[in-house]
Structure formats: structure tokens, C-alpha cells
Amino acid sequence: MSAVRVIDASYVSVPATATQSPEPIKLNAMEAQWLTFFPVVQRVLLFDLDGTDHAAPFDAVLESLRSSLAATLSSFAPLAGKLVHLKDTGDVGISCSAIDGVRFVVAESDADIRRLSGDEEYDISVLRLLVPEVDMSELPVRVLAVQVTRLDGGMGMALGVTVHHAVADGRSLWAFVEAWATACRGDTPAAATPTFDRSLVKLPRGDELAREVLRKFAPNLPLATLPMPTTGETIRPFTRVRAFTLEKQDIELLKKRIIHLSESHGVYLLSHPLSAFAAIAGLAWTCFVRCKQFSGDDDVFFFFFADARRRLDPPVDEAYTGSCLTGCLARLPARELQADHALAAAASAVQDEVCKMANDPVAGLGFVTPLLTVDMDRLMHVSGSPGFRAYEVADFGWGRPRWTENARMNDDGHVVLMRAKDGHGVQVSVSLLLPAQMDEFQAQFLKLLQR
């Protein structure tokens, strides 16, 4: 495995002219669960720096990234702060002062950028070294850190971002990356000014519910660790990651096939047209079940998050920066995904959960509790979204990323979705425990697409 050597670490502060909250910004109940449950969000972006029209010396790239990050923090000041325990009230909040800042790590590695990217199997263990590590097990903890790594003698560069999930979901993270990239290019921001106002998220019982969540899942604050073991199997580390790119025409054909299967086998689909997410989720879930040796009587599960901003009453401002997600858990007997109509059955089950979420977005707020009772070996879960335009928004001035990936693909049966490099398709990354399972997953994936 390629080594990564840290050569410098410093902090980028919020400009003195920026407006900051005089009091800590309290986490709401949607965010409080992330304090202990998978709190780390890590993304890595790989760029070519040699042989391109936008090639720039690494030192110049560093200076551009550092100065533009400082400028971006004028609007995203809370990301430079820390999560702190407010003992007097029992809350957890984001505190940002003049002495805080974003940790900015500079590193170098002999890793070959070509072997870290692409649709074939690649070494996720190296990608994990290209993002900064932040210990989130005890408060106070920094909200955001970044790492810039020179690859293979300057042939490429990796930009790694680590953020606490209680402060930013995927949508908020990519909004920040877009603002940073825009500032680095010297362009005028097109997006609305971000807001961190938690009062925009109207939840039942407000602060009281947030404290109840904290007492249940983080009773030993400032320690931020889960207090109870899972009743299902322990989450096991994966050994293989592979990415698939579905082009726009692949997705349209897949949706047509699912609709045909639903009509010919009497499987009810809740809405037409079928969403790209439901179609891709149905495909991935079917392949997952078929690459495992499940009994037909076994229940299998598919978990995903849904953005609740537009579903809450009142809807949350589009510029809201925070973690505004609700959990959805679909369940089917394995035989349904081993049958000829599997794609339609899986897509229908996913759509059913989306519909339930739309009708009651608060119902999935307590997603941690049901997950702790599920046999993790029979669970596939998805993060990301086909709508995340990672490649489009992350042009810092030297071209779009060659590759971007979730560096925290942390267990068997994890799927990550984002918009593909061409801006129309979808990148589907999959982690599985065993090589033979990955081979079978790929075989089923390609087979189901070609029918």
C-alpha cells in the first residue's frame, strides 16, 4: 500500500469581517443522532495536475486553495468551529470563535492517481489516507478539516474533506465545496448565501426532543460513543470496492424494464414516472441479495436517507446548511429478489418508503433504533444521491476532478450514489466483504442491465 506523509499542518481562520453567531448553534433532533452514529463524512477528489490545459504548480495550487478557503469561510463560518457540550442545558452546539479554524493538512504520496480511480476495483484503503482524520469520540471536536496531497511526484493531487455529519449532510457538503471551488476560480457565487439557522427546521417538541435524543444515544457526554451494542450482527469491514457508471440511456432502459416487469407480474408501482433513485436502488438491492447465499424465507433490508427539507411543514430554506435527513427502511423476503420480477419488487418497496417519508417526514427521524435490531449481514444501505453534482461543482480552476469517492465506505453492503462525470449518468460505488461476492454482484449487475 502506498504511503502518505504529512509535511505541514496549519489552520485557516474565518476572516475578521465575517458575521458569526454570538451563541453556540444548538443541534436539532435530526442532527443529534449523528453525534454517535457514523459521525464522519469523508470525501476525496482526485485531480490531474500534469499534461492538462489547467496544469499548475503544486505550491500555487496550495496557495489558491488556502486563500479561497478563508474567503469561503466568510459565509460558512460555523464550519470553522467545534461541536461542544453545553452542560447547563444538556444540548450540543456549534461554537465558533476568533481562535478557531479549519485544519489544513498538506501531504505527499507516491500513489498513482490512475490506480485510485475508475470503474474497476480500486484500493479504498489508500483513499482513506488522503482525507484528514478527526477524532470524533469526545467533545469538543472540530467540525471540518481538509487535506491536500501531492500524488506521484506532482502528476496529480488529492483533495480530502472530513466533516461532522451532525453539522452537514451530503447536500450541505457539496454546497460548501461548490462555494469553495467558485472562490478558488475567482468567479462570483451563483448560489444563495448559506444559512445555519436551526430554527428553520420545525420539529415536534423542538429543543426538548433534541435533548431526549442526546440522552438516549449519547448519555455520557462529552463522550460521543454509542452506549449500547447492536442486537444484530456487528458491522464488518469490507475488502472490495468497485464503481459502476450508469449512462443516461442505461437508466432510462432500466426504468422501462422495471415498469414492464411490474405490469407483467402484477407488482404495483406507486408513481409514474419511476425515479432514477428507485430504479438504481432496485437494481443494487437485487444484485446484493443474489450475490449472497440467503434463504428465500430470510428477510432482507434496504436502508437509505431522504432529504426532508422540502417535506417538512413549513419547508426548510433551500440554502439551509445542516443535516436534514430522515431514514427509510425497506424490507422484503429474499425470495422476492431472487424471482424474475425482482427489479420491480425492489423498486416498488423503495418507492413505498419514499411515499411514507413524503407523507410523514418526521416518522423516520429515529432511524437509529430500528437499525440496531437488523441483522447487518442482510442489510444494504445507500448514501449519496443521483442529484449530487460532485464533478460539476468541484472545478477549482484546474479542471473537473478525474475521480471523486466516499472515502468512508465503511461496511459490507454499502452503496454510494452521485451524478456521473458526464453530468447525465450516475456513478454507483459498491463495497462488499468477499471477492467472490463482488464478482457475482458485478455479473448480476451487468446481466440485469443487458436484458
Disulfide bonds with the S-S distance in Angstrom:
none
